[in-house]
Amino acid sequence: MGGFSQILVPVDYAAPSTDALRVAAMIARAFDGRLIALHLLPLEVYIYAECPVVAPDAARLDAERARLEKHIDTILGDQAPPVEVEIGWGAPSAEIVARAAERGVDLVVMGTHGRTGVRHALLGSVAEQAVRVAPCPVLTVRDRAVEPAALVSRKHPAQRETARPTTVGDLMARALASVQSTDTLDVASARMLEIEARHLPVLDGQRLVGMLSDRDIQPHVGLLAQTRVDAVMTPNPKTVSARAVVTDAARQMLECGVRALPVVDGERLVGIVTSSDILADYVVAARR
């Protein structure tokens, strides 16, 4: 994984966005990374010679850049990691995803207004679209006015009667989805889209033999139906126990350069834990 060296954080000056900026800075400092702070202006269209023309105003762009720099200085102050400021315009979700791809960022951190306890209704339309199609993990930070526990679907140890270190079992996804090593990549890609996942354990029968990520699939677009999972997967993956402390799992991800670990009980696959799970838990703990 190599840490999170570049983190994109969209800023719209609303409270969730400001919280996301603080969280992004905290993660960047922890990983010696840098922030790319992005503010998007509404798309302004004028009619000229009967043709719509997008006409960004250079003076306004300069003013918005200065405003964003001042906002970052006010919110982060001396605690700011290296920050690069960008001003753009256009459809927010498309621009955020495009910037993430162009800059090769490792993580997008963005605020969102969640209003219900239903998982698929937690994200606003911009954040939801970014989560679905961004080329990297997306960490969403809920509005503080909304029930904090809705940020993640599990209770942090600080909420439990007996405080204890967070374990992998507290965070891992237990609803297992997997692919067989002999499946083709179109099957694996469809399964990832269905469950909104970026990683899948690969089995040979009931035996864990590999891990497959969306990044493994991307170079084979156009040949998905002709390419088998075992041709591109990471074989003999590192695993972690559900009883392991989360910090140990995070350290193992960093050392192995991966973003997800299969969770095993003996030789039996029981779950999967990802870097996004750990980051979300970290955010909950830091906000308490």
matplotlib code that plots the C-alpha trace (Angstrom):
import matplotlib.pyplot as plt

x = [0.0, 2.9, 0.6, -1.5, 1.0, -1.6, -5.1, -7.7, -10.2, -13.1, -13.9, -17.3, -17.0, -20.0, -19.5, -19.1, -16.5, -14.6, -14.6, -13.4, -10.5, -9.5, -9.7, -7.7, -5.0, -4.8, -4.3, -1.8, 0.3, 0.2, 1.5, 3.8, 1.5, 0.2, -3.3, -4.9, -7.7, -10.2, -13.0, -15.4, -17.4, -20.8, -20.6, -21.5, -22.8, -23.4, -24.9, -22.6, -23.4, -26.1, -23.5, -23.2, -19.7, -18.2, -16.5, -14.5, -13.5, -9.8, -10.3, -12.9, -10.6, -7.9, -10.3, -11.6, -8.0, -7.2, -10.4, -9.6, -6.0, -7.3, -9.9, -7.2, -5.0, -7.9, -9.0, -5.6, -3.2, 0.2, -1.1, -1.5, 0.5, 1.8, -1.3, -1.8, -4.9, -6.9, -9.9, -12.2, -15.7, -18.2, -20.3, -18.9, -18.9, -17.4, -14.7, -13.7, -13.4, -11.5, -9.0, -8.5, -7.6, -5.4, -3.4, -3.1, -4.3, -4.3, -7.5, -10.4, -11.8, -15.1, -17.9, -21.5, -24.9, -26.4, -29.9, -31.1, -29.8, -30.2, -26.8, -27.4, -29.1, -26.2, -24.4, -25.3, -25.5, -22.1, -20.4, -22.3, -21.2, -17.6, -17.7, -19.0, -16.5, -13.5, -10.2, -9.1, -10.7, -13.2, -13.6, -16.8, -17.1, -20.6, -22.1, -21.6, -25.3, -26.1, -25.9, -22.1, -22.5, -23.9, -20.4, -19.7, -22.0, -20.1, -19.7, -16.2, -14.8, -15.2, -19.0, -18.9, -19.4, -15.9, -13.3, -10.6, -8.4, -10.2, -9.7, -10.0, -13.2, -14.8, -14.3, -14.3, -17.0, -18.5, -21.0, -18.5, -18.4, -15.7, -14.8, -13.4, -9.9, -11.4, -14.0, -13.4, -12.8, -16.2, -17.8, -15.5, -16.1, -19.9, -19.6, -17.5, -20.1, -22.9, -21.5, -19.7, -16.3, -12.8, -11.3, -12.5, -11.0, -10.3, -11.1, -10.3, -13.3, -13.3, -9.6, -8.3, -5.7, -5.6, -6.9, -8.3, -8.5, -10.2, -6.7, -5.8, -8.8, -8.3, -5.5, -7.6, -10.7, -11.9, -10.7, -12.6, -14.6, -11.4, -9.2, -9.3, -9.1, -6.1, -4.1, -4.2, -4.8, -2.3, -1.6, -0.9, -2.2, -1.2, -4.0, -4.9, -6.9, -10.1, -8.5, -5.6, -5.5, -6.3, -3.0, -1.2, -3.4, -2.6, 1.1, 0.8, -1.0, 1.8, 4.6, 2.9, 1.8, -1.9, -5.2, -7.1, -6.5, -8.6, -9.5, -9.2, -10.0, -7.4, -7.7, -11.3, -12.1, -14.4, -14.2, -12.2, -10.8, -9.7, -7.7, -11.0, -12.5, -9.4, -9.5, -13.2, -12.6, -9.7, -11.9, -14.6, -12.0, -10.4, -13.7, -14.5]
y = [0.0, 2.4, 4.5, 7.4, 9.8, 11.8, 12.5, 14.4, 16.4, 18.3, 21.5, 23.3, 25.1, 23.3, 21.6, 18.0, 19.3, 21.1, 17.9, 16.0, 18.5, 17.9, 14.1, 14.2, 16.3, 13.9, 10.9, 12.8, 13.6, 10.0, 8.8, 11.7, 12.5, 15.6, 17.0, 18.1, 20.5, 20.9, 23.5, 23.3, 26.2, 25.8, 25.4, 28.7, 28.6, 31.6, 31.8, 33.3, 33.1, 30.5, 28.2, 27.5, 28.5, 27.7, 30.9, 30.7, 34.1, 34.3, 36.9, 34.7, 31.7, 33.7, 35.0, 31.5, 30.1, 32.8, 32.0, 28.3, 29.0, 31.2, 28.5, 25.8, 28.0, 28.9, 25.3, 23.5, 26.2, 24.9, 21.3, 21.5, 18.9, 19.9, 21.2, 21.8, 24.0, 23.4, 25.3, 23.8, 23.9, 21.4, 18.5, 17.7, 13.9, 13.7, 16.2, 14.6, 11.2, 12.7, 14.6, 11.5, 9.5, 12.2, 12.8, 9.2, 9.9, 7.1, 8.2, 10.6, 12.1, 13.9, 15.1, 13.9, 14.7, 11.4, 11.6, 8.0, 4.8, 2.8, 2.1, 2.9, 6.1, 7.4, 9.1, 12.2, 11.9, 13.3, 11.1, 8.1, 8.4, 9.0, 5.9, 3.8, 4.8, 6.5, 4.8, 4.7, 4.2, 6.9, 7.8, 9.7, 11.8, 12.3, 15.6, 15.9, 16.8, 13.3, 10.2, 9.6, 5.8, 6.0, 6.8, 3.1, 0.2, -1.2, 0.3, 1.5, 0.1, 3.5, 2.9, -0.5, -1.1, -2.5, -0.6, -2.7, -2.5, -2.7, -6.0, -7.1, -9.0, -5.7, -4.2, -7.0, -7.6, -11.0, -11.2, -13.1, -12.7, -14.5, -15.8, -19.1, -19.1, -20.5, -17.8, -15.1, -11.4, -10.4, -12.5, -11.0, -7.5, -7.9, -9.3, -6.3, -3.9, -5.8, -5.6, -2.3, -3.8, -3.3, -6.7, -10.3, -13.4, -16.1, -19.7, -23.0, -24.9, -23.9, -23.2, -19.6, -19.3, -15.6, -12.0, -10.0, -6.2, -3.8, -2.7, -6.2, -6.1, -2.7, -3.6, -6.3, -4.3, -5.5, -9.0, -9.7, -12.6, -14.3, -13.8, -16.1, -14.8, -17.0, -15.3, -11.9, -12.5, -12.2, -15.8, -17.1, -13.9, -12.8, -13.3, -12.0, -13.5, -11.9, -11.7, -9.5, -5.9, -3.5, -1.7, -5.0, -5.5, -1.9, -2.5, -5.8, -4.0, -1.4, -4.0, -6.1, -3.2, -4.3, -2.6, -5.6, -8.8, -11.9, -12.9, -16.5, -18.8, -21.5, -22.3, -21.2, -17.8, -15.8, -12.2, -9.5, -6.2, -3.3, -0.1, 1.8, -0.1, 0.8, 4.5, 4.8, 3.3, 5.7, 8.6, 7.6, 7.2, 10.6, 12.4, 11.3]
z = [0.0, 0.7, 3.0, 1.8, 0.2, -1.7, -0.3, -2.2, -0.1, -1.7, 0.2, 0.0, 3.3, 4.9, 8.3, 7.0, 4.5, 7.3, 9.4, 6.3, 5.9, 9.5, 9.1, 5.8, 7.5, 10.4, 8.0, 5.9, 9.0, 10.2, 6.8, 6.0, 3.1, 1.4, 0.7, -2.5, -1.5, -4.2, -4.4, -7.3, -8.7, -10.3, -14.0, -15.6, -19.1, -21.3, -24.8, -27.4, -31.1, -30.2, -28.7, -24.9, -23.8, -20.4, -19.3, -16.1, -14.7, -14.0, -11.3, -9.6, -9.7, -8.0, -5.4, -4.7, -4.4, -1.9, 0.0, 0.1, 1.3, 4.1, 5.1, 5.3, 7.4, 9.7, 10.2, 10.3, 11.3, 12.3, 12.1, 8.4, 6.4, 2.9, 1.0, -2.7, -3.5, -6.7, -8.0, -10.6, -12.0, -13.3, -12.1, -8.6, -8.7, -12.2, -11.3, -8.1, -9.7, -12.7, -10.4, -8.3, -11.4, -13.0, -9.8, -8.9, -5.3, -2.7, -0.9, -1.2, 2.0, 1.7, 3.9, 3.4, 4.9, 6.1, 7.4, 7.9, 9.4, 6.1, 4.8, 1.2, 2.1, 4.2, 1.3, -0.6, -4.3, -4.9, -2.3, -3.4, -7.0, -5.9, -3.8, -6.7, -9.4, -7.8, -8.7, -5.0, -1.6, -0.5, 3.2, 3.9, 7.1, 8.4, 9.6, 13.4, 13.7, 12.6, 14.9, 15.1, 15.1, 11.6, 10.3, 10.5, 11.0, 14.1, 17.5, 18.4, 21.7, 23.3, 23.1, 24.8, 28.4, 28.8, 26.8, 25.1, 22.0, 18.7, 17.1, 13.5, 14.4, 15.5, 12.0, 9.5, 7.0, 7.8, 4.9, 2.7, -1.0, -3.0, -6.4, -7.5, -9.0, -12.2, -12.6, -15.3, -14.5, -15.8, -13.0, -10.4, -11.6, -11.5, -7.9, -6.8, -8.3, -6.6, -3.1, -3.6, -2.8, -4.1, -3.0, -3.1, -1.6, -4.2, -3.3, -4.8, -3.5, 0.1, 0.3, 0.2, -2.6, -3.4, -3.3, -6.2, -6.3, -8.7, -9.6, -10.7, -13.0, -14.6, -17.0, -18.5, -19.4, -22.8, -22.1, -18.8, -20.2, -21.6, -18.5, -15.4, -11.9, -11.1, -13.9, -12.2, -8.5, -5.7, -4.7, -1.2, 0.4, 3.9, 6.4, 9.8, 12.8, 13.9, 17.4, 16.1, 17.3, 14.5, 14.7, 14.0, 10.9, 9.7, 10.2, 8.2, 5.3, 5.2, 5.3, 2.6, 0.4, 0.4, 1.1, 2.4, 4.4, 4.5, 8.0, 9.0, 11.9, 11.5, 7.8, 7.5, 5.8, 8.1, 6.8, 5.2, 6.6, 4.5, 5.0, 4.7, 7.6, 9.7, 8.7, 9.5, 12.9, 13.4, 12.6, 15.1, 17.8, 17.0, 17.1, 20.6]

ax = plt.figure().add_subplot(projection="3d")
ax.plot(x, y, z, "-o")
ax.set_aspect("equal")
plt.show()
